C-alpha cells in the first residue's frame, strides 16, 4: 500500500517545496500539491547503498532553480533510469524512474525542513527483482 504524507513530524509539505543538495550548489523546486506521494525505499544495488527515502512526482514537477552545471548523471544495468547527484558534495537529489519514466523519484532528505528519519513504516520496493528485468 503506497504511503502518502502531507506533513512530516509537524512540518507541512508545501505545494511548492524547495530542495537542495548538502553544499547548496543544486537547488530544486518541486510541485507537491498532494504532499509526498508513494514514499518508499528500494533494495536494488544502488538504492541499497545510498539508503535514501524517495517519493515520486511527474517529470514536469521538478524545476532546477540553480546548479544545473553541477548535476552529474549516473546510469547502470539497463541504463534506463537516470540518477542525478551533485558533483560537489555527492548527494543524490533525484532520478528518472525505470519503472515509470514519466516520473522522477526524489530524495526526501533534500526537501527543506524535512527529516525523513521521522517517517515511520517506509515500505521497501523489490528492486532486485525489478518487473522490467523479466521481459
Beta strands, then each sheet from edge to edge (+ up, - down):
strand 1: 3-5
strand 2: 7-8
strand 3: 11-12
strand 4: 16-20
strand 5: 27-31
strand 6: 36-39
strand 7: 41-42
strand 8: 54-58
strand 9: 62-66
strand 10: 71-74
strand 11: 82-86
strand 12: 92-96
strand 13: 103-107
strand 14: 124-125
sheet 1: 1+ 6-
sheet 2: 2+ 3-
sheet 3: 4+ 5- 9+
sheet 4: 7+ 14+
sheet 5: 8+ 13- 12+ 11- 10+
end
